[in-house]
Amino acid sequence: MADHLLRLERIGKVYHAGEPSQAEVLHAIDLTLEAGEFVAIMGPSGSGKSTLLNIIGLLDRPSSGKLFIQGQDTGQLDDAALTRLRGESIGFVFQYHHLIAAFTALENVMLPMVVDRGFPDLTCEARARDLIDRVGLTKVADHPATDMSGGQQQRVALARALVMTPQIVLADEPTGNLDSKSADDVFALMREVNTKSRTCFIIVTHNRSLAERCDRIIEVVDGHIRNT
Amino acid sequence: MTYGLPLEWIVAVRFLYEGRLQTLFIVVGVSIGVGVIVFMSAMLAGLESNILKRVLTTQAQIQVIAPDQVARILRDPAREIEDATVQRPSQRLALIDQWQSIVRLLRDEPNITFVSPTISGSVLAIRGEASRSITLVGIEPDTYFRIVKIPDYVVAGHPRLTSDSILIGIELARELGARVGDKINITSANDGQRVLTIIGLLDFGNKSANQRSTYVALRTAQSVMGMIGGVTSLDVSLHDIYAAEDMAQTIMASHRVVAESWIKTNAQFFSAIQAQKATNTLIRLFVGLSVAFGIAAVLVVSVIQRSKEIGILRAMGTTRGQIIRLFLLQGGLLGFAGSLVGAVLGAGGLVYWHSVARQSDGGELFPLVLEQQLFVYTAVLATLTGLLAAMAPALRAAKLDPVVAIRG
């Protein structure tokens, strides 16, 4: 049987275990995702969806259960190997863009490749320029990253998430801070990348209409997946 | 981005540039600290070398003299002495026994550069109606001038001594009303007498020395004092001037003489140098500490300000090691930049102070000693201080949980 792109087996997460403030945020979650999927994760605030996203993004470790990426048990990896896998396989888009102000738009897009190689070179720049062109920011490529509109910054963030050609892109409220026009543009862009390169997109959102434009909706309520 | 430059360098420089006001303030702080260190060290080195030069060019590093004459109690074997007060005899001019063989042995010592026999004693200098009591020093100019730099103190005439010439201090010349080329009569207590021609006037920068010091050829002094072939001291110079006391002890252990090192005869001055060095070390230490805390404080603030960026870099795959290096580099760069500006400030300040601060006679207060080594040493030390100071903030940054950091 071919490996799934992403497989969660009875993933649980408990904060402050053993302390009076102990909080169980995720309860034995099972989930499987394949390449090319375009998935929305919905749920009320505090339901555990961001925690689930952090665990899938290898930014956080589960308290129990197993997470497989392309058949590899991530629980067996040490911190350095996990960091490497995260850099190579996963791209992130955050609600507030989180571009690094000390760099231009183009340099922000180059950064993940520079992190991977240890230093910048022509290939990094060429790849980053290609993506900047694809997200329609050719004219402002060399502007300081934070001197742009919210929509432009989010498109830079999307280009940055895609520069390493990751199999999975995790987007936490990617359009939550944008006007409807910019939100539609960014969403369309993500859809286009998803269709063309079979990148799996996992989008956390509160926006029901946006979620309904995805292939599948995963609802997280009180740390459980209700329906998929 | 500059191609080929490591990620840590690129991000470190960009972070420092982006927070340029903060960077400017801390670089100014480090520069002032480094400037103070450079200024103090160079000035103290100059002062020390100046004082050392003054001390060591007017006296030998070791002076070997005959031992004191001591009175001994005559013992009667039949009777024990129950009590006695032994009076110290008056010391007549004592000659060194077998000085030629001692000189030969001393010249074979590897640490000894020159040995010069001298004879000195009190005589009268008479010119016309004026007479003054002076110290007449008989020397072998060839070796003595290599130990005590008499030619450096000649302000008129020349120092080339012959058997009937004399070098005298400017105060004595003034008191006797004599000039270069004039003759003076030298008379010793045992009626030895010579008429000598003044060939040079000496200024030691000390009135008493200028009143009493006179120099003649060894044989001339021996003849005036009626001690043909005798010497009262051997003046010794060394390769390592700070080994003088050990060498003096060695000489005393192997010969029947007393050897006094410049360290012992200038104990007060020597302890002043040591105190000066200790003070300088303390100043460097405290300035270094304040520089280190300054850099650490700025970087701690920077870690807090940049926690989101650190989180994003970690999410992109940046390792903890890269984050540590990124902050260590910032510390090192701040220290290095501060040391460059500080070295210029310190050196500039010193040059200005050197030109302004003068002695009462108008001469320089201290020689300008700006060794390349001092700048290299300060730059390395400041950079290392920066690196060390950045250690705690760097570890703190590396420990940041990316999830918490991104959430802010």
Interface residues (C-beta under 8 A of the other chain):
Chain A: N54 G57 L59 D60 D79 A80 T83 R84 R86 G87 E88 F92 F94 H98 I100 A101 A102 F103 E107 M110 L111 P112 V114 V115 D116 G118 F119 P120 D121 L122 E125
Chain B: M1 T2 Y3 G4 L5 P6 L7 I10 V11 R14 F15 Y17 E18 K308 E309 G311 I312 L313 R314 A315 M316 G317 T318 T319 R320 Q322 P402 V403 I406
